[in-house]
Amino acid sequence: MRWANRRNTLLLILAVTVLRLVYQIALSPVELVKDEAHYWEWSRRPELSYYSKGPGVAWLIAGSTKVFGDHEWSVRLPAVLAAMVAAWALASLARQVSAGDERVGFFAAAAFLLIPAYQVIAMLMTIDGPYVACWILAVWAFWHVMRQWERDRGGAWPLAGVAMALGVGFLLKYTVVLLVPGLALAVILTRNGHPLSKLRRLRRSLSLLGAGLLFLLTISPVLIWNHQHGWPTVSHLLGRLHLAGGDEPVGASWSPLSLLDFLGSQLGMIGPAALLLMLLAARWAWRRRSRDPKLARGQILMLAASLPILLFYLVIAVFRKTQANWALAGYATLLIPVAQLAVRALPCYALRVRRWLARPEPRPRLGWMRSKPETIFQIGWHIFVGWGLVAAVAVLAVPILAGVPGLDRIIPAHRFVGQREQARAVQEFIDQHTPSADRKPLIISDHYGDASLLAFYLPGHPRVYCAGHHLGKRASAYDYFPDANLASPDLRGRDAILVESYPDSWRAGLKFDRVIVLDKTRQIYMGFNYQGLADTKDATP
């Protein structure tokens, strides 16, 4: 395995990154999905934070589109780069916790690039790609903290790195805080039991205090914005869990179906073979912890970092529907024990095969699936690699497969194609109902995602309004954009193109003289003489 070195690890990551960039810029038929377009809308309105999430994703998109313009590929560029950073950070961490074994770094990077979910978040600009990168960087920095503490040092600088990685991760996705109990658990499980002197305890306490302050400083934009707006993000997060005080109905009951749905989604997102390898590697690492304490420290950190977030969402899934990607970051560090086991198990398997081939014919059948000798790990690894390669092709071919008769009923093509056509249809009605340049009709959608897609694909990226909250749906970031306030008196008297929902819903939420159907199939309507909100409530929830 001399080929599995640091140089080839870097070449592998760069090659995959270049292929992804070429695909995004020149070949991709995939239009923006709703979340991507909505985050792009955020990026057009720089804020300290937003209704449902921190400002990290908006700032990244704003930086990319500021340089390269408003294109699908420039919106997604930060996701491609984040995947590159995550793969390299994971490879470097794997190498360092394995006493400099470059083979482990190569296999960890390869495993990361093969996981289906990590392939998807490298191609779509959601919060998950940069967030996973921050998660891995925080664990990497904390490994250096643990090494500093082993040498009875304060670890101030690596702790600052942990604080920054966690802070930036928090600006992307708040669940990064679930890494903190995992890091604390790693310290508890690896402590040597020797008491520290008062001076060393003081130095360590001061370092932790400084890291805590740096973390608070990094996340301060979220805190400031929420304080200014009455803490709506807290309401949103409680609503996602259907708890009291949230923006969604209260109620949680035990449901085996939601748990099975979550477990099934993890099988598809990570891959059954990958999950099996993670379990085998975790068991192997735990059972060997007393044989090599130095190696065990890193392995325990990898396992402990993953445990809280995976357990948390497993428990949540017992009581309510849980999104497949919520626990995504927790699997990253589990790939390192898999890589460590791979560099031990695969050469042993290859040696057994060579010995079997050296035997005279007829050779005995020693495997389960074929005549050659086989092991559980080897079978799982080969299936894992095959699953990842098939997933890579599927991710790129989904838009093509969606057009195949029969498959169009299975593949949700409407999520990644058809937005340009919808925008073109809306633009035709705008042109037909524009009496003068200064009296263009308003464009209003009932969903924040559809509103954002229209804003991106309509010529000139016009202002689009979202009336979802006023039609009985939960609030969105649009309800906090001053320039998208449907209660503004300046909008009264104008006609409006209404997209999605139904005429009765529009009449119930907004005041028009009349609402007519323009295109029933595409759910495009026309409202005449807008007079404000039907319930007269403000735009802010």
C-alpha positions as CSV (number, residue, x, y, z in Angstrom):
1,M,0.0,0.0,0.0
2,R,2.8,2.4,-0.7
3,W,0.5,4.2,-3.2
4,A,-1.7,5.2,-0.2
5,N,0.5,8.2,0.7
6,R,0.0,11.9,1.4
7,R,0.8,13.0,-2.1
8,N,-1.8,10.6,-3.7
9,T,-4.3,11.7,-1.0
10,L,-4.0,15.3,-2.1
11,L,-4.1,14.3,-5.8
12,L,-7.3,12.3,-5.2
13,I,-9.0,15.2,-3.4
14,L,-7.9,17.7,-6.0
15,A,-9.0,15.5,-8.9
16,V,-12.5,15.0,-7.4
17,T,-12.7,18.7,-6.7
18,V,-11.7,19.6,-10.3
19,L,-14.2,17.1,-11.8
20,R,-17.0,18.6,-9.6
21,L,-16.1,22.1,-10.7
22,V,-16.0,21.2,-14.4
23,Y,-19.4,19.5,-14.0
24,Q,-20.9,22.4,-12.2
25,I,-19.7,25.1,-14.6
26,A,-20.0,23.3,-17.9
27,L,-22.2,20.2,-17.7
28,S,-24.7,20.3,-14.8
29,P,-28.4,20.5,-15.8
30,V,-29.5,20.7,-12.2
31,E,-31.3,24.0,-11.4
32,L,-31.2,25.5,-7.9
33,V,-33.3,23.7,-5.4
34,K,-35.5,25.7,-3.0
35,D,-33.1,25.9,-0.1
36,E,-30.2,27.0,-2.4
37,A,-32.3,29.8,-3.9
38,H,-33.5,30.9,-0.5
39,Y,-30.0,31.1,0.8
40,W,-29.1,33.1,-2.3
41,E,-32.0,35.5,-1.4
42,W,-30.4,35.9,2.0
43,S,-27.1,36.7,0.4
44,R,-28.7,39.6,-1.4
45,R,-29.7,41.1,1.9
46,P,-26.7,40.9,4.2
47,E,-27.8,40.6,7.8
48,L,-26.2,39.6,11.1
49,S,-28.4,36.5,11.1
50,Y,-31.7,35.2,9.7
51,Y,-34.9,33.7,10.9
52,S,-34.1,30.0,10.8
53,K,-30.3,29.9,10.6
54,G,-27.1,31.9,11.1
55,P,-25.6,34.1,8.4
56,G,-22.8,31.7,7.5
57,V,-24.3,30.2,4.4
58,A,-25.5,33.6,3.1
59,W,-22.1,35.2,3.6
60,L,-20.4,32.3,1.7
61,I,-22.8,32.7,-1.2
62,A,-22.5,36.5,-1.2
63,G,-18.7,36.2,-1.4
64,S,-18.8,33.8,-4.3
65,T,-21.5,35.6,-6.3
66,K,-19.8,39.0,-5.7
67,V,-16.8,37.7,-7.5
68,F,-18.3,35.5,-10.2
69,G,-21.8,36.8,-10.6
70,D,-25.2,35.2,-10.0
71,H,-24.9,31.7,-11.6
72,E,-26.0,28.3,-10.4
73,W,-22.3,27.2,-10.3
74,S,-21.2,30.3,-8.4
75,V,-23.9,29.8,-5.8
76,R,-22.6,26.2,-5.4
77,L,-18.9,26.9,-5.5
78,P,-18.6,27.2,-1.7
79,A,-20.1,23.7,-1.3
80,V,-17.5,22.2,-3.7
81,L,-14.6,24.0,-1.8
82,A,-16.0,23.0,1.6
83,A,-16.0,19.3,0.6
84,M,-12.4,19.7,-0.5
85,V,-11.5,21.2,2.9
86,A,-13.4,18.6,4.8
87,A,-11.8,15.7,2.9
88,W,-8.3,17.1,3.5
89,A,-8.9,17.9,7.1
90,L,-10.3,14.4,7.8
91,A,-7.2,12.8,6.0
92,S,-4.9,15.0,8.1
93,L,-6.7,14.2,11.3
94,A,-6.7,10.4,10.5
95,R,-3.0,10.5,9.8
96,Q,-2.1,12.3,13.0
97,V,-4.3,10.1,15.3
98,S,-2.7,7.1,13.7
99,A,0.9,7.9,14.5
100,G,1.6,9.4,11.1
101,D,0.3,6.5,9.1
102,E,-0.3,8.1,5.7
103,R,-2.3,5.0,4.5
104,V,-5.0,5.8,7.1
105,G,-5.2,9.3,5.8
106,F,-5.7,8.1,2.2
107,F,-8.4,5.6,3.1
108,A,-10.2,8.2,5.3
109,A,-10.3,10.7,2.5
110,A,-11.4,8.0,0.0
111,A,-14.2,6.9,2.3
112,F,-15.4,10.4,2.8
113,L,-15.6,11.0,-0.9
114,L,-17.5,7.8,-1.4
115,I,-20.3,8.4,1.2
116,P,-23.5,9.3,-0.9
117,A,-24.7,12.0,1.4
118,Y,-21.3,13.8,1.4
119,Q,-21.3,13.6,-2.4
120,V,-24.7,15.4,-2.5
121,I,-23.7,18.2,-0.1
122,A,-20.6,18.8,-2.2
123,M,-22.8,19.5,-5.2
124,L,-25.7,21.5,-3.6
125,M,-25.1,24.7,-1.7
126,T,-26.9,23.9,1.6
127,I,-25.6,24.6,5.1
128,D,-24.4,21.0,5.5
129,G,-21.3,21.0,3.4
130,P,-19.5,23.9,5.1
131,Y,-21.0,22.8,8.5
132,V,-19.5,19.3,8.2
133,A,-16.1,20.8,7.3
134,C,-16.3,23.0,10.5
135,W,-17.2,19.9,12.5
136,I,-14.1,18.0,11.3
137,L,-11.8,21.0,11.7
138,A,-13.1,21.4,15.3
139,V,-12.3,17.7,16.1
140,W,-8.9,18.1,14.4
141,A,-8.1,21.2,16.6
142,F,-9.3,19.4,19.7
143,W,-6.9,16.5,19.0
144,H,-4.1,19.0,19.3
145,V,-5.6,20.3,22.5
146,M,-5.5,16.7,23.9
147,R,-1.9,16.4,22.9
148,Q,-1.0,19.7,24.6
149,W,-2.8,18.5,27.8
150,E,-0.9,15.3,27.7
151,R,2.3,17.4,27.9
152,D,0.8,19.4,30.8
153,R,0.4,22.5,28.7
154,G,-2.5,24.9,28.6
155,G,-3.4,24.3,24.9
156,A,-4.5,27.9,24.3
157,W,-3.8,28.1,20.6
158,P,-5.4,24.8,19.6
159,L,-8.4,25.7,21.9
160,A,-8.7,28.9,20.0
161,G,-8.9,26.8,16.8
162,V,-11.7,24.7,18.4
163,A,-13.6,27.8,19.4
164,M,-13.3,29.3,15.9
165,A,-14.3,26.1,14.1
166,L,-17.3,25.7,16.5
167,G,-18.2,29.4,16.1
168,V,-18.2,29.4,12.3
169,G,-20.0,26.1,12.4
170,F,-22.7,27.7,14.7
171,L,-23.1,30.5,12.1
172,L,-24.0,27.7,9.7
173,K,-25.9,25.2,11.8
174,Y,-26.7,25.4,15.5
175,T,-26.4,21.7,16.1
176,V,-22.7,22.0,16.0
177,V,-23.0,22.5,19.8
178,L,-23.7,18.8,20.0
179,L,-20.0,18.3,19.4
180,V,-19.1,19.9,22.7
181,P,-20.4,17.0,24.9
182,G,-18.6,14.6,22.6
183,L,-15.3,16.4,23.1
184,A,-15.9,16.5,26.9
185,L,-16.7,12.7,26.9
186,A,-13.4,12.1,25.1
187,V,-11.5,14.0,27.8
188,I,-13.3,12.0,30.5
189,L,-12.6,8.6,28.9
190,T,-8.9,9.4,28.2
191,R,-7.8,11.1,31.4
192,N,-4.9,9.4,33.1
193,G,-6.0,10.0,36.6
194,H,-3.0,12.0,37.6
195,P,-4.0,15.2,39.5
196,L,-2.9,18.5,38.1
197,S,-1.0,21.1,40.0
198,K,-2.8,24.4,40.9
199,L,-0.8,26.3,38.3
200,R,-1.6,23.8,35.5
201,R,-5.3,23.8,36.5
202,L,-5.2,27.6,36.3
203,R,-3.6,27.7,32.9
204,R,-6.0,25.1,31.6
205,S,-9.0,27.0,33.0
206,L,-7.8,30.3,31.6
207,S,-7.4,28.7,28.2
208,L,-10.9,27.2,28.3
209,L,-12.3,30.6,29.4
210,G,-10.5,32.4,26.5
211,A,-11.9,29.8,24.1
212,G,-15.4,30.3,25.4
213,L,-15.1,34.0,25.0
214,L,-13.8,33.6,21.5
215,F,-16.7,31.3,20.7
216,L,-19.2,33.8,22.0
217,L,-17.6,36.6,20.0
218,T,-17.8,34.5,16.8
219,I,-21.5,33.7,17.3
220,S,-22.3,37.2,18.5
221,P,-24.0,38.2,15.1
222,V,-26.7,35.5,15.8
223,L,-27.2,36.7,19.4
224,I,-27.4,40.4,18.4
225,W,-29.9,39.8,15.6
226,N,-32.1,37.6,17.7
227,H,-32.1,40.0,20.6
228,Q,-33.1,42.8,18.2
229,H,-36.0,40.7,16.8
230,G,-37.4,39.0,19.9
231,W,-35.5,35.6,19.5
232,P,-37.4,34.2,16.6
233,T,-34.8,31.6,15.9
234,V,-35.5,30.0,19.3
235,S,-39.1,29.8,18.4
236,H,-38.2,28.2,15.1
237,L,-35.9,25.6,16.7
238,L,-38.6,24.7,19.2
239,G,-41.1,24.4,16.4
240,R,-38.9,22.0,14.6
241,L,-39.2,19.7,17.6
242,H,-42.9,20.5,18.0
243,L,-42.3,21.9,21.5
244,A,-44.2,24.7,23.4
245,G,-43.2,28.1,22.3
246,G,-42.3,27.0,18.7
247,D,-43.6,28.2,15.4
248,E,-45.3,24.9,14.6
249,P,-48.1,22.9,16.3
250,V,-47.2,21.4,19.6
251,G,-47.3,17.6,19.9
252,A,-45.0,14.7,20.0
253,S,-45.9,11.0,20.4
254,W,-44.0,7.8,20.1
255,S,-44.1,6.5,16.5
256,P,-42.3,3.4,15.3
257,L,-42.8,4.6,11.7
258,S,-40.8,7.8,12.2
259,L,-38.0,5.9,13.8
260,L,-38.0,3.3,10.9
261,D,-38.1,6.2,8.4
262,F,-35.1,7.8,10.0
263,L,-33.1,4.6,10.2
264,G,-34.0,3.8,6.5
265,S,-32.9,7.3,5.5
266,Q,-29.5,6.7,7.2
267,L,-29.1,3.5,5.3
268,G,-29.7,5.2,2.0
269,M,-27.7,8.4,2.9
270,I,-24.6,6.7,4.3
271,G,-25.0,3.3,2.8
272,P,-25.6,-0.1,4.6
273,A,-22.0,-1.3,4.0
274,A,-20.6,1.9,5.4
275,L,-22.7,1.7,8.5
276,L,-21.7,-1.9,9.0
277,L,-18.0,-1.0,8.6
278,M,-18.4,1.8,11.1
279,L,-19.9,-0.6,13.7
280,L,-17.1,-3.2,13.1
281,A,-14.4,-0.5,13.3
282,A,-15.9,1.0,16.5
283,R,-16.1,-2.4,18.1
284,W,-12.5,-3.2,17.0
285,A,-11.2,0.1,18.3
286,W,-13.0,-0.2,21.7
287,R,-11.8,-3.7,22.3
288,R,-8.1,-2.8,21.5
289,R,-8.0,0.4,23.5
290,S,-5.9,-1.2,26.3
291,R,-3.3,-2.6,23.9
292,D,-2.2,0.7,22.5
293,P,-3.2,3.6,24.8
294,K,-1.7,6.2,22.5
295,L,-3.6,5.0,19.5
296,A,-6.7,4.5,21.6
297,R,-6.8,8.2,22.6
298,G,-7.5,9.2,19.0
299,Q,-9.9,6.4,18.4
300,I,-11.9,7.3,21.5
301,L,-12.0,10.9,20.4
302,M,-13.4,9.8,17.0
303,L,-16.1,7.7,18.6
304,A,-17.0,10.2,21.3
305,A,-17.3,13.1,18.9
306,S,-20.0,11.2,17.0
307,L,-22.0,9.7,19.8
308,P,-24.0,12.7,21.1
309,I,-25.4,13.9,17.8
310,L,-26.3,10.4,16.6
311,L,-28.0,9.5,19.9
312,F,-29.8,12.8,20.1
313,Y,-31.4,12.5,16.7
314,L,-32.1,8.8,17.2
315,V,-34.1,9.7,20.3
316,I,-35.8,12.6,18.5
317,A,-36.8,10.2,15.7
318,V,-38.7,8.1,18.2
319,F,-41.2,10.9,18.8
320,R,-41.3,12.8,15.5
321,K,-40.2,12.8,11.9
322,T,-36.5,13.6,11.7
323,Q,-34.8,14.9,8.5
324,A,-32.2,12.5,7.1
325,N,-29.4,15.1,7.0
326,W,-29.7,16.3,10.6
327,A,-27.2,13.7,12.0
328,L,-24.9,13.9,8.9
329,A,-21.9,15.4,10.6
330,G,-21.8,12.6,13.2
331,Y,-20.6,10.0,10.7
332,A,-17.5,11.9,9.5
333,T,-15.1,11.0,12.3
334,L,-16.3,7.3,12.4
335,L,-14.6,7.0,9.0
336,I,-11.2,7.2,10.7
337,P,-11.5,3.9,12.7
338,V,-12.8,2.4,9.4
339,A,-9.7,3.6,7.6
340,Q,-7.5,2.3,10.5
341,L,-9.0,-1.1,10.3
342,A,-8.8,-1.1,6.5
343,V,-5.0,-0.7,6.5
344,R,-4.8,-3.7,8.8
345,A,-7.6,-5.9,7.4
346,L,-7.1,-5.5,3.6
347,P,-3.4,-6.5,3.4
348,C,-4.2,-9.5,5.5
349,Y,-7.0,-10.4,3.1
350,A,-4.7,-9.9,0.1
351,L,-2.1,-12.2,1.7
352,R,-4.7,-14.9,2.2
353,V,-5.7,-14.6,-1.5
354,R,-2.1,-14.9,-2.6
355,R,-1.6,-18.0,-0.6
356,W,-4.8,-19.4,-1.9
357,L,-3.8,-18.7,-5.5
358,A,-0.4,-20.4,-4.8
359,R,-2.2,-23.7,-4.0
360,P,-2.5,-26.3,-6.8
361,E,-5.8,-26.8,-8.7
362,P,-8.5,-27.6,-7.8
363,R,-8.5,-25.0,-5.0
364,P,-11.0,-25.3,-2.2
365,R,-13.8,-22.8,-2.0
366,L,-13.1,-20.6,1.0
367,G,-15.4,-17.6,0.5
368,W,-19.1,-17.0,0.9
369,M,-19.7,-15.2,-2.3
370,R,-16.9,-16.7,-4.4
371,S,-14.2,-19.3,-4.3
372,K,-11.4,-17.0,-3.0
373,P,-11.0,-16.4,0.7
374,E,-13.2,-13.6,2.0
375,T,-13.7,-11.7,5.3
376,I,-16.6,-9.7,6.6
377,F,-14.6,-6.5,6.5
378,Q,-13.4,-7.1,2.9
379,I,-16.9,-7.9,1.7
380,G,-18.2,-4.8,3.4
381,W,-15.4,-2.6,2.0
382,H,-15.9,-3.8,-1.6
383,I,-19.7,-3.2,-1.3
384,F,-19.0,0.2,0.3
385,V,-16.8,1.2,-2.6
386,G,-19.3,-0.1,-5.2
387,W,-22.1,1.7,-3.5
388,G,-20.2,5.0,-3.4
389,L,-19.3,4.8,-7.1
390,V,-22.8,3.9,-8.1
391,A,-24.0,6.9,-6.0
392,A,-21.5,9.2,-7.7
393,V,-22.9,8.2,-11.1
394,A,-26.5,8.5,-9.8
395,V,-26.0,12.0,-8.4
396,L,-24.8,13.2,-11.8
397,A,-27.4,11.2,-13.8
398,V,-30.5,11.9,-11.8
399,P,-31.7,14.7,-14.1
400,I,-31.3,12.4,-17.1
401,L,-32.9,9.4,-15.4
402,A,-35.9,11.6,-14.4
403,G,-36.8,11.9,-18.0
404,V,-37.0,8.1,-18.6
405,P,-40.6,6.9,-18.8
406,G,-41.5,5.1,-15.6
407,L,-38.6,6.6,-13.6
408,D,-40.2,10.0,-13.7
409,R,-42.8,8.8,-11.2
410,I,-40.0,7.7,-8.8
411,I,-37.5,10.5,-9.1
412,P,-38.7,13.9,-7.9
413,A,-37.5,15.8,-11.0
414,H,-39.6,18.9,-10.0
415,R,-37.0,19.6,-7.3
416,F,-34.1,20.2,-9.6
417,V,-35.6,21.0,-13.0
418,G,-38.5,23.1,-14.4
419,Q,-37.8,26.3,-12.5
420,R,-36.7,28.2,-15.6
421,E,-39.9,27.2,-17.4
422,Q,-42.0,28.3,-14.5
423,A,-40.2,31.6,-14.4
424,R,-40.6,32.0,-18.2
425,A,-44.3,31.5,-17.8
426,V,-44.6,34.0,-15.0
427,Q,-42.6,36.5,-17.1
428,E,-45.0,36.2,-20.0
429,F,-47.9,37.1,-17.8
430,I,-45.8,40.0,-16.3
431,D,-45.2,41.3,-19.8
432,Q,-48.9,41.0,-20.7
433,H,-50.1,42.8,-17.5
434,T,-47.6,45.7,-17.3
435,P,-49.3,48.9,-18.3
436,S,-46.1,51.0,-17.8
437,A,-42.5,50.5,-16.7
438,D,-43.2,52.0,-13.3
439,R,-46.4,49.9,-12.7
440,K,-45.2,46.4,-13.1
441,P,-47.3,43.9,-11.1
442,L,-46.0,42.6,-7.8
443,I,-44.8,39.0,-7.8
444,I,-46.0,37.0,-4.8
445,S,-45.6,33.3,-4.0
446,D,-47.1,31.3,-1.1
447,H,-43.8,29.5,-0.3
448,Y,-40.4,31.0,0.5
449,G,-38.6,28.4,-1.7
450,D,-40.8,29.1,-4.7
451,A,-40.5,32.9,-4.2
452,S,-36.7,32.5,-4.1
453,L,-36.6,30.4,-7.2
454,L,-38.6,33.0,-9.1
455,A,-36.3,35.8,-7.9
456,F,-33.3,33.9,-9.2
457,Y,-34.7,32.7,-12.6
458,L,-36.8,35.8,-13.6
459,P,-34.9,38.2,-15.8
460,G,-33.1,40.8,-13.8
461,H,-33.6,39.0,-10.4
462,P,-36.6,41.2,-9.4
463,R,-38.0,41.5,-5.9
464,V,-40.4,38.7,-5.1
465,Y,-42.7,38.6,-2.1
466,C,-43.7,35.6,0.0
467,A,-47.1,35.5,1.6
468,G,-46.8,32.1,3.2
469,H,-47.1,33.4,6.8
470,H,-50.3,35.3,5.8
471,L,-51.8,32.3,4.2
472,G,-51.5,30.2,7.3
473,K,-48.0,28.7,6.9
474,R,-45.1,29.1,9.2
475,A,-42.9,32.2,9.1
476,S,-39.8,32.5,6.9
477,A,-36.9,34.9,6.5
478,Y,-39.0,36.9,4.1
479,D,-41.1,38.1,7.0
480,Y,-38.0,39.8,8.4
481,F,-36.8,41.5,5.2
482,P,-37.8,45.2,5.3
483,D,-38.0,45.4,1.5
484,A,-40.4,42.3,1.3
485,N,-43.0,43.6,3.8
486,L,-46.5,43.0,2.3
487,A,-48.0,45.4,4.8
488,S,-46.1,48.3,3.3
489,P,-48.6,51.1,2.2
490,D,-46.5,51.7,-0.9
491,L,-47.7,48.4,-2.4
492,R,-51.3,49.3,-2.3
493,G,-53.2,49.8,-5.6
494,R,-50.9,47.6,-7.6
495,D,-51.9,44.4,-9.4
496,A,-50.0,41.2,-8.5
497,I,-49.0,37.9,-10.2
498,L,-49.8,35.2,-7.6
499,V,-47.9,31.9,-7.8
500,E,-48.9,28.6,-6.2
501,S,-51.7,28.1,-3.7
502,Y,-55.4,28.6,-4.7
503,P,-57.6,31.6,-5.4
504,D,-59.6,31.2,-2.1
505,S,-56.3,31.1,-0.1
506,W,-55.1,34.3,-1.7
507,R,-58.4,36.0,-1.1
508,A,-58.3,34.9,2.6
509,G,-54.8,36.2,3.2
510,L,-54.5,39.3,1.0
511,K,-57.0,41.9,-0.1
512,F,-57.7,42.2,-3.8
513,D,-60.7,43.5,-5.7
514,R,-60.7,40.2,-7.5
515,V,-58.5,37.2,-8.3
516,I,-58.5,35.4,-11.6
517,V,-56.8,32.3,-13.0
518,L,-54.1,32.8,-15.6
519,D,-52.6,29.3,-15.7
520,K,-54.4,26.6,-13.7
521,T,-51.8,23.9,-14.4
522,R,-48.9,26.1,-13.2
523,Q,-51.1,27.7,-10.4
524,I,-50.5,31.2,-11.7
525,Y,-53.2,33.8,-10.8
526,M,-53.8,37.5,-11.1
527,G,-54.9,39.7,-8.2
528,F,-56.2,43.2,-9.0
529,N,-55.8,46.4,-6.9
530,Y,-53.9,45.1,-3.9
531,Q,-55.2,46.6,-0.6
532,G,-52.9,45.0,2.0
533,L,-53.2,42.1,4.4
534,A,-56.6,40.6,5.0
535,D,-55.9,40.1,8.7
536,T,-54.1,43.5,9.0
537,K,-51.2,41.9,10.9
538,D,-47.7,43.2,10.5
539,A,-45.1,41.4,8.2
540,T,-43.1,40.4,11.3
541,P,-44.6,37.3,13.0
